[in-house]
Amino acid sequence: MDSWYYATAGGQGQGQGPVPASQLRELHARRVIGQDTLLWRDGMAEWQPLAEVAAEIGLPGSTPPLPAPGPYAAPQAAPAAPPAYAAPAVPPVETHLVWAILTTLFCCWPFGVVAIVYACKVDRRRAEGDLAGALHASRMARMWATWSALVVVIGLAAFMFIGLLGNV
């Protein structure tokens, strides 16, 4: 098998290739690809780091690959397209930004502003891969927006109660 694919910088999108093993050895020698570069060829279930398939490619210092199957081996299917390499998916996290903006405009604006600040942190932390930080910022945005709304509800209830006491 001499048709290899390698993942592009940052592991984004499809891989580069097909390229022969000799070109992979050359890319490795020029330090274009490293031991953690993901590689794939027909017959592999998933992308593998270069370090795990170095022997098969014939990189110096690695053990030689196993010999090819004998003349009675089953015929091989035509090469398939490489599976798309995708970075691990980070689940979506609710920002509560709309709720934070509405409570800022119609309720207690100091608490609403704090809710907006936390809501803006959610997507940035999620994009950085900090799922725990994104979830924390989401909870804080929801809490501050809730308090902003509750301050108005409690204030209106107190105002109505004082108004009722004044009529008695």
Backbone bond lengths (Angstrom), bond angles and torsions (degrees), N, CA, C in turn:
res aa  C-N    CA-C-N  psi(-1)  N-CA   C-N-CA  omega(-1)  CA-C   N-CA-C  phi
1 M - - - 1.450 - - 1.520 107.49 -
2 D 1.291 117.71 113.52 1.445 120.15 -175.62 1.522 111.86 -123.26
3 S 1.318 118.52 17.81 1.458 121.49 177.32 1.522 107.87 -112.91
4 W 1.299 115.70 105.24 1.466 122.38 -176.32 1.518 110.17 -112.03
5 Y 1.307 115.17 153.93 1.452 123.62 172.86 1.524 106.82 -122.88
6 Y 1.328 116.76 144.03 1.458 119.21 175.72 1.523 108.85 -130.09
7 A 1.351 115.37 147.74 1.460 120.73 -176.56 1.514 109.56 -71.82
8 T 1.339 115.75 143.36 1.453 121.12 178.80 1.519 109.72 -73.56
9 A 1.320 116.85 172.73 1.468 122.14 -177.21 1.515 110.52 -56.03
10 G 1.321 116.59 130.99 1.453 121.85 179.58 1.513 112.88 78.42
11 G 1.309 119.28 0.25 1.454 121.90 177.87 1.511 113.40 69.27
12 Q 1.331 118.01 27.13 1.453 120.82 -177.91 1.518 110.54 -94.29
13 G 1.321 116.52 136.15 1.453 122.26 172.50 1.511 113.67 74.87
14 Q 1.350 116.72 -159.51 1.448 123.12 179.52 1.524 108.64 -72.67
15 G 1.318 115.95 172.37 1.447 120.23 177.40 1.515 111.78 -87.61
16 Q 1.323 115.89 173.11 1.455 123.08 174.72 1.519 107.08 -93.80
17 G 1.284 118.18 141.73 1.456 119.12 176.65 1.508 111.27 138.42
18 P 1.308 117.33 -175.53 1.466 127.10 8.40 1.521 111.49 -77.68
19 V 1.336 115.35 146.16 1.455 122.38 176.47 1.521 107.84 -131.57
20 P 1.330 117.67 150.69 1.466 120.05 177.05 1.530 110.61 -74.99
21 A 1.312 115.79 162.24 1.468 121.26 179.44 1.518 110.83 -60.30
22 S 1.329 117.56 -33.73 1.468 120.33 179.90 1.528 111.04 -62.05
23 Q 1.337 116.43 -38.23 1.469 119.22 178.21 1.519 110.61 -69.94
24 L 1.336 118.55 -34.19 1.460 121.21 175.97 1.529 110.25 -64.62
25 R 1.340 117.15 -39.90 1.465 120.09 177.30 1.526 110.16 -62.41
26 E 1.334 116.15 -40.54 1.464 120.61 178.90 1.530 110.86 -65.94
27 L 1.335 117.33 -44.06 1.469 120.92 177.74 1.524 111.22 -61.79
28 H 1.332 116.47 -36.94 1.458 120.43 178.38 1.528 110.43 -68.25
29 A 1.334 116.43 -40.85 1.463 120.47 179.27 1.529 111.24 -63.95
30 R 1.331 116.96 -36.18 1.474 120.95 178.40 1.520 112.54 -83.72
31 R 1.331 117.03 1.84 1.466 124.44 178.94 1.540 112.58 63.21
32 V 1.327 116.38 30.07 1.464 121.21 173.10 1.522 109.30 -77.53
33 I 1.334 115.53 -36.73 1.456 121.09 175.47 1.516 107.76 -121.06
34 G 1.328 116.49 151.94 1.454 121.52 -178.38 1.515 111.80 -122.97
35 Q 1.322 115.68 -174.23 1.460 121.69 -177.62 1.526 112.31 -63.04
36 D 1.341 117.81 -23.95 1.465 120.26 -178.88 1.529 113.13 -96.90
37 T 1.336 117.98 2.10 1.461 121.16 176.54 1.527 108.72 -65.55
38 L 1.316 116.60 134.71 1.462 120.69 -178.09 1.529 110.62 -85.40
39 L 1.337 115.06 134.00 1.465 122.18 -178.72 1.518 109.85 -124.51
40 W 1.345 114.85 155.05 1.462 121.09 176.83 1.521 108.24 -150.50
41 R 1.333 115.17 147.27 1.455 122.35 172.03 1.522 106.94 -143.01
42 D 1.311 115.88 165.51 1.450 120.79 178.50 1.525 109.09 -59.24
43 G 1.300 116.71 134.31 1.453 122.09 -179.18 1.517 112.88 102.46
44 M 1.332 117.41 -14.53 1.466 120.20 178.52 1.525 108.20 -91.17
45 A 1.329 116.54 141.62 1.461 120.76 -178.96 1.520 111.73 -74.43
46 E 1.325 117.35 -34.53 1.463 120.36 -177.55 1.517 109.41 -151.32
47 W 1.326 116.09 171.19 1.457 122.25 178.67 1.527 108.97 -66.44
48 Q 1.322 116.41 140.82 1.469 122.71 -179.58 1.525 109.18 -126.18
49 P 1.347 117.70 147.12 1.469 119.62 173.96 1.526 110.54 -64.83
50 L 1.317 115.69 151.02 1.461 121.50 179.95 1.522 111.21 -56.16
51 A 1.319 117.98 -35.66 1.461 121.54 -178.83 1.523 111.45 -58.62
52 E 1.330 118.19 -32.82 1.460 121.31 -177.41 1.523 113.27 -81.27
53 V 1.321 118.08 -21.57 1.462 120.29 -178.71 1.525 111.55 -117.15
54 A 1.331 117.55 16.48 1.462 121.89 -177.09 1.524 111.32 -59.96
55 A 1.332 116.97 -39.52 1.465 120.00 -179.32 1.518 111.05 -64.32
56 E 1.297 116.88 -38.71 1.469 121.27 -178.62 1.530 111.08 -67.33
57 I 1.314 116.40 -32.76 1.462 120.95 179.48 1.523 110.67 -79.95
58 G 1.344 116.00 -25.36 1.458 120.45 179.02 1.515 112.76 91.92
59 L 1.327 117.58 32.46 1.463 119.98 177.24 1.522 109.32 -72.03
60 P 1.327 118.87 144.81 1.462 121.98 179.20 1.531 110.62 -59.39
61 G 1.321 115.28 143.15 1.455 120.63 178.23 1.507 113.25 85.14
62 S 1.309 118.91 2.59 1.458 121.57 179.15 1.521 108.55 -110.86
63 T 1.307 116.25 158.50 1.459 120.10 179.35 1.519 109.50 -73.56
64 P 1.332 119.13 145.66 1.468 120.65 -177.47 1.525 111.50 -67.66
65 P 1.341 117.02 152.23 1.459 120.28 179.66 1.522 111.05 -69.96
66 L 1.306 116.11 161.72 1.461 121.86 176.55 1.520 109.31 -65.26
67 P 1.346 118.18 149.46 1.467 119.73 179.10 1.524 111.10 -64.92
68 A 1.316 114.33 156.97 1.465 120.39 179.39 1.524 109.35 -64.46
69 P 1.347 118.45 153.46 1.461 120.91 179.89 1.525 110.65 -63.30
70 G 1.336 115.13 155.46 1.459 121.96 -178.25 1.514 112.70 -66.98
71 P 1.352 115.95 -178.76 1.468 120.70 -175.87 1.531 112.85 -67.95
72 Y 1.341 117.56 -14.59 1.460 119.58 -178.30 1.512 112.93 -99.68
73 A 1.296 117.07 16.09 1.465 120.83 179.54 1.526 109.24 -72.61
74 A 1.304 115.95 154.21 1.463 121.13 179.29 1.525 109.42 -66.36
75 P 1.322 117.70 143.69 1.473 119.44 178.64 1.528 110.39 -63.80
76 Q 1.324 115.08 145.96 1.459 120.33 -178.36 1.519 109.59 -93.81
77 A 1.320 113.94 148.00 1.463 120.02 179.20 1.525 109.64 -74.19
78 A 1.314 115.36 164.90 1.460 120.76 177.27 1.527 109.44 -62.78
79 P 1.333 117.69 148.98 1.466 119.52 -178.92 1.524 110.96 -60.42
80 A 1.320 114.42 138.47 1.466 120.38 178.44 1.516 109.10 -97.14
81 A 1.303 116.42 162.54 1.463 120.89 175.95 1.526 108.67 -68.49
82 P 1.326 118.01 144.88 1.454 119.75 -179.26 1.528 110.78 -68.02
83 P 1.320 116.68 147.44 1.461 117.69 176.49 1.525 109.31 -67.44
84 A 1.294 116.90 144.62 1.461 120.99 179.54 1.523 108.94 -65.89
85 Y 1.317 115.86 134.30 1.464 120.05 176.57 1.515 107.57 -88.02
86 A 1.290 115.71 126.45 1.459 120.01 178.44 1.517 108.58 -128.48
87 A 1.303 115.73 137.89 1.462 120.45 175.27 1.523 108.51 -65.00
88 P 1.315 118.00 153.12 1.461 119.86 178.90 1.529 110.27 -55.01
89 A 1.314 115.46 133.07 1.459 120.33 -177.39 1.522 110.36 -75.63
90 V 1.320 115.55 135.31 1.457 121.24 174.40 1.524 105.74 -102.60
91 P 1.319 117.53 123.95 1.459 119.22 -176.26 1.528 111.39 -62.13
92 P 1.336 116.91 151.68 1.464 119.47 178.63 1.524 110.66 -66.12
93 V 1.318 115.36 147.82 1.460 121.97 179.63 1.526 107.29 -125.26
94 E 1.320 116.55 130.20 1.466 121.88 -179.34 1.528 109.46 -65.86
95 T 1.344 116.70 131.59 1.463 120.17 -178.78 1.520 112.69 -89.81
96 H 1.319 118.89 -27.93 1.476 124.45 -176.18 1.531 111.49 61.99
97 L 1.336 117.51 24.19 1.459 121.42 -177.06 1.523 112.09 -66.88
98 V 1.326 117.99 -41.93 1.467 120.33 -179.44 1.520 110.27 -62.44
99 W 1.324 115.99 -45.05 1.456 120.50 179.03 1.535 110.46 -62.94
100 A 1.320 117.12 -39.86 1.464 121.03 179.06 1.525 110.82 -64.12
101 I 1.330 117.48 -41.01 1.469 120.71 179.41 1.521 110.60 -66.96
102 L 1.339 116.75 -44.25 1.468 119.58 -179.25 1.526 111.69 -64.13
103 T 1.338 117.51 -40.76 1.468 118.52 178.99 1.519 111.02 -70.00
104 T 1.324 117.51 -27.47 1.464 120.10 175.83 1.527 109.86 -68.35
105 L 1.328 116.58 -42.44 1.466 120.43 -177.58 1.528 112.77 -74.40
106 F 1.325 118.30 -39.82 1.457 120.74 -170.42 1.519 114.40 -110.39
107 C 1.296 118.26 -6.69 1.464 119.68 -176.03 1.520 109.29 -125.05
108 C 1.295 116.37 -133.20 1.466 122.56 -177.97 1.518 108.98 -88.01
109 W 1.335 117.14 103.05 1.455 119.66 -172.20 1.526 114.35 -64.73
110 P 1.351 122.34 -33.17 1.478 117.71 178.46 1.532 112.54 -61.66
111 F 1.344 117.50 -42.23 1.458 120.06 178.09 1.528 110.15 -69.97
112 G 1.310 117.37 -35.11 1.463 121.30 179.62 1.520 112.29 -64.98
113 V 1.326 117.02 -37.20 1.462 120.56 178.78 1.530 110.00 -64.24
114 V 1.338 116.57 -41.97 1.464 120.15 177.53 1.533 109.33 -62.26
115 A 1.332 117.17 -39.63 1.467 120.93 178.24 1.530 110.75 -62.94
116 I 1.327 117.86 -39.61 1.469 121.45 178.47 1.527 110.49 -64.21
117 V 1.334 116.92 -41.78 1.466 120.39 179.84 1.527 110.32 -60.22
118 Y 1.324 116.82 -47.19 1.469 119.37 178.99 1.531 111.48 -66.54
119 A 1.329 117.66 -37.98 1.466 120.58 179.82 1.527 111.20 -62.85
120 C 1.331 116.95 -34.68 1.467 120.65 179.45 1.530 111.86 -72.22
121 K 1.324 118.04 -22.58 1.466 121.09 179.69 1.526 112.36 -77.39
122 V 1.327 118.16 -20.40 1.466 121.34 -172.74 1.527 111.72 -61.93
123 D 1.325 118.42 -54.59 1.467 120.91 -175.86 1.524 112.08 -65.99
124 R 1.343 117.08 -36.81 1.460 119.41 179.96 1.527 110.64 -64.13
125 R 1.327 116.26 -44.74 1.462 119.33 -179.39 1.523 111.11 -68.62
126 R 1.322 117.58 -35.87 1.466 120.57 177.86 1.520 109.94 -65.59
127 A 1.334 117.47 -41.21 1.469 121.20 178.95 1.523 111.37 -65.20
128 E 1.326 117.51 -30.53 1.459 121.51 177.93 1.525 111.61 -77.53
129 G 1.339 117.00 -7.50 1.457 121.04 -178.87 1.519 113.08 88.83
130 D 1.334 117.45 6.09 1.465 122.23 -179.67 1.526 108.36 -89.76
131 L 1.339 116.25 80.72 1.460 121.04 -177.18 1.521 111.05 -65.39
132 A 1.329 117.86 -40.34 1.463 120.57 179.74 1.526 110.67 -63.19
133 G 1.332 117.49 -42.25 1.468 121.14 177.72 1.522 111.85 -65.17
134 A 1.338 116.80 -38.68 1.462 120.58 178.51 1.528 110.81 -65.78
135 L 1.331 116.93 -42.17 1.468 120.05 178.35 1.525 111.32 -65.22
136 H 1.337 116.64 -38.85 1.470 120.36 178.10 1.532 110.43 -64.20
137 A 1.327 117.03 -46.40 1.468 120.64 179.07 1.524 110.35 -62.47
138 S 1.322 118.55 -37.51 1.461 121.77 178.14 1.528 110.96 -64.28
139 R 1.340 116.38 -44.78 1.476 119.65 178.59 1.521 111.22 -62.98
140 M 1.338 116.45 -40.88 1.464 119.84 -179.73 1.534 111.09 -67.09
141 A 1.329 117.73 -39.63 1.469 120.82 177.72 1.522 110.05 -62.06
142 R 1.343 116.50 -43.87 1.470 120.03 178.77 1.524 110.91 -64.23
143 M 1.334 117.46 -41.91 1.467 120.79 -179.38 1.531 111.43 -63.12
144 W 1.345 118.01 -47.29 1.459 120.55 -178.48 1.534 111.51 -68.07
145 A 1.314 118.15 -36.13 1.466 120.00 176.36 1.525 110.25 -66.55
146 T 1.332 116.79 -38.89 1.468 120.30 177.45 1.521 110.74 -63.66
147 W 1.318 117.21 -44.97 1.463 120.12 178.91 1.525 111.20 -63.97
148 S 1.313 117.43 -36.47 1.459 120.71 177.55 1.524 110.70 -61.44
149 A 1.325 116.80 -43.11 1.469 120.78 178.68 1.524 110.52 -70.02
150 L 1.324 117.29 -40.54 1.466 120.61 -178.70 1.525 112.59 -65.75
151 V 1.311 117.62 -33.86 1.466 120.29 177.98 1.523 110.14 -60.04
152 V 1.313 117.36 -41.69 1.465 120.86 179.31 1.523 110.22 -68.62
153 V 1.327 117.64 -43.32 1.467 121.11 -179.94 1.524 109.82 -62.72
154 I 1.316 116.98 -46.05 1.474 120.57 178.88 1.526 110.52 -64.93
155 G 1.322 117.19 -40.51 1.473 120.68 177.93 1.520 111.87 -62.68
156 L 1.334 117.57 -43.91 1.468 120.61 177.92 1.525 111.27 -65.09
157 A 1.323 117.60 -39.66 1.464 120.50 178.24 1.520 110.40 -64.79
158 A 1.325 117.44 -41.02 1.464 120.65 178.09 1.528 110.64 -65.72
159 F 1.301 117.28 -41.12 1.463 121.51 179.20 1.531 110.47 -62.98
160 M 1.333 116.14 -42.81 1.473 119.75 179.10 1.538 110.38 -67.31
161 F 1.325 117.54 -38.07 1.451 120.85 178.93 1.523 111.41 -64.81
162 I 1.313 115.88 -41.89 1.484 119.71 177.89 1.523 109.60 -66.48
163 G 1.321 116.74 -37.33 1.470 119.63 177.25 1.519 111.79 -64.39
164 L 1.319 117.23 -38.69 1.464 120.82 177.86 1.527 110.77 -67.45
165 L 1.325 117.44 -39.18 1.473 120.92 178.74 1.528 110.39 -65.07
166 G 1.328 117.04 -33.94 1.462 120.76 -179.72 1.532 111.91 -69.90
167 N 1.327 118.05 -26.42 1.471 121.57 -179.36 1.508 111.42 -85.01
168 V 1.301 119.55 -13.43 1.466 120.21 -176.62 1.483 111.32 -86.93
